[in-house]
Structures are given as C-alpha cells and as structure tokens.
Amino acid sequence: MAICCCYYTPANFRIPQSTQVSSADPRLRCNLSLPSRTPISLAEPDPICTSVKAFAPATVANLGPGFDFLGCAVDGLGDTVSISVDSKVHPGEISISNISGDNAKKLRKDPLWNCAGIAAIEVMKMLGIRSVGLSLSLEKGLPLGSGLGSSAASAAAAAVAVNGIFGNKLGVEELVLASLKSEEKVSGYHADNVAPAIMGGFVLIRSYEPLDLIPLKFPSEKDLFFVLVCPDFEAPTKKMRAALPTEIAMPHHVWNCSQAGALVASVLQGDLVGLGKALSSDKIVEPKRAPLIPGMEAVKKAALEAGAFGCTISGAGPTAVAVTDNEERGKEIGKHMVEAFFREGNLKACANVKQLDRVGARLINSTKH
C-alpha cells in the first residue's frame, strides 16, 4: 500500500526552538554531515541518489532511574533500511516492498502501520516531496518487544535513508521528530530510544516542548561493555507501561532524581563503578516491571555476583543489561545471567557483549544518479 504525502505545507509543521546542543559536537552530525538544526527550504529538493541504505543501532533506554529521558546506543546490533526512487510508485508516495529478518511476518507493509514507513512519511512531509515516489525495504536485525529499541531503530534508519536520498537537508532535531511520530503510534511519545539511535552515544532528553536533546560524552579512552541478555519472552511496551505506578512517594522521587544525577555524572566522568551503582538503583519503574519478566530478579543478582558493575532492565524489557569494563568478563557475566533466566524463569536466553555505539544512524551505501 502506498500513502500520499502531497498535503504537506510549511504552515502545518512547526520547527521547535533551537536546542542548547552545540552543532560542533561531531556525534550530532553522525555520518551524515548534519547540523543540529536545519531550516527547511520551501523548494522541493531533487534526489541526489537513486538508492541509499541506512543502518540504525539498538538502544538501551531508561538506564535504571532515567525513565523516558536517558538512553544510549549499542554497537553491532540494529536495523537496516534501503530506499530507492521508484517510477512505479506514485509521485509523493512511499511503498514498502519488502520486510526481512526477525519477526518479519509480524510486521505490516502498510506504511501507516509500520515504524519505518511512518518515519519515512514524516521526512517526506518535512521536505515537501511531491514529485518522486519511493520504495522502502526493511531488514530487521532486532527482535520485536525485546527492550532494545526495535521500533526506534527501524524509524531512525528510515528517516536517515529518506533524508539521504535528498541530500541530507534535515538536521538531527527534524530526524528525531520524524522518528518520534513513529514511536508515538506504537509505544508512546518518548525519545530515549530514537534520539540515541540517531545521534549515537548517551543522550539526555531535557524537554519535548520544545525538543531539547543533550548528548553526554562518555570518555573515549574508557572501555564500556554492555552485557545484553535477551530471553525467549516478549514484553510489549504498552503492557509494560501499563504496569507503572500512577503516583510516586516523595522519598522515591528524591531517590530516583539523585540516582539519575549520579548516572549522568558517572557517564561524563567515565566512572563505570558509579554508573553501575546508579543503573541498579531505580525504585520506581524496575520494581513494577521486574516481576512481569520471569526470573529477572535472579538474573540481576547473578550479574552482580559475577562481577558486573550494575544491572537493570533494558527499556521496557525483557532484555537485561549489565555493564562492565572487560569483554571477557562480560561473556562470563552473560553466561551466569543466561543460566539464571533458565533456572529461575524457565526461559531460554542468549547473551551478547557489545560496546557503546558513538556514531548513531548512518548511511552505509548509496548509488548516485
């Protein structure tokens, strides 16, 4: 199914005020040579490529006490989107031609109900594309409902790919906003997955109105490894959000605020011990979600006993994430976590040890006119 994007006019899209993020930060430009904010031209841009391919990494959101405002990108895991100019697609429309990879059969090709399609449509609206039809192909490298930002990776890769076809006219903020439209439809209006998926590294979302993104630079000389243990269990974001408390006691609010502050300080200082302690200290969200994931409490205990600096639920779960400074130690920690999932939760699980992705979504291939 194709969806028309011809109704766009500059008047029905409001660009947020400029953020306090410096466009000099190389991670904001990623591999796209983009400023943090780009004015949208009234003229429809011509495609500079006939096809492009973009990759967006997995993400770990919340990071314990950072619910809905902290997240980071993880290297080596993610989704890939290919976009091509297609004369068979009606001008101003986009069509999803193929979906492959994990759980491909569960995803719809209707672009109005597909994370990649929604983000692609939004970018076309922002650019005012009326004369060119596009075909989209999605390769899922992330499982659905895993807590690793599966929907965000699809959206981010699609946004970057469409932007790339037309010469990277949009900046980081616009790409995040386009991807947020996708997140809003499938799991809620939160950017702690899509922002790091696009920008790379650690990102703090200071506000949504206006959108204000703050990259947190983890020292490049420090080694940081994430132990990601994903059980054979699906935890839909909507279900996990429904478990959250509607009221929070003041002592828990104060505690979580202090831990979130400690987490940010630890990231900036490269203090892995402090990062791990803060990561493990959520008293509001994790206590409600952990019981819904069989064996999670035992998995966290196993990670800490095996030498992890900290452990928590990645995003909405069910993936458990632990942090360490050594890859081999990470593999050992992962082994104990997998065993705990099977022993206490009767769930099979797989472990990956990955580093921080400092680049974010990027074009990995293109074909010029």
Number of C-alpha atoms within 10 A of each C-alpha: 13 20 19 18 20 15 11 17 12 14 6 10 10 8 17 15 12 14 17 11 14 14 16 10 13 15 21 28 22 20 15 22 14 18 20 24 22 16 10 16 13 11 9 15 18 12 19 15 17 16 23 23 25 25 28 38 37 32 33 29 30 26 28 31 28 24 20 18 22 28 32 29 35 29 21 15 20 26 28 29 27 23 30 22 20 18 11 10 17 17 18 21 23 29 25 21 15 13 19 14 14 14 13 17 10 9 15 15 23 17 21 18 14 21 30 29 28 26 31 32 28 23 24 26 22 26 23 22 25 19 13 18 22 26 20 27 21 27 18 23 23 23 19 20 20 24 28 31 32 25 26 34 35 35 34 37 35 36 32 33 32 30 25 24 26 19 14 18 21 25 22 23 25 23 28 26 23 26 37 28 19 29 23 13 14 17 16 15 16 18 28 30 34 38 35 38 38 32 33 32 25 28 26 22 20 15 13 14 8 12 18 17 25 18 22 18 18 21 13 9 7 12 15 20 25 26 29 29 26 26 26 16 16 16 19 17 19 13 13 19 15 11 12 15 10 6 7 11 8 9 10 13 15 11 16 22 15 13 24 25 14 18 26 22 16 19 17 15 15 19 16 22 16 19 25 23 19 27 26 21 20 24 17 20 21 24 12 15 21 21 11 15 21 18 20 26 20 17 28 25 16 22 28 19 12 17 15 28 21 24 28 28 29 26 28 27 30 28 29 33 33 30 28 25 17 14 17 12 17 25 18 17 26 29 20 19 33 23 19 24 28 17 14 14 17 14 18 15 20 16 22 18 25 18 19 21 23 23 24 32 34 26 22 13 12 19 12 10 8
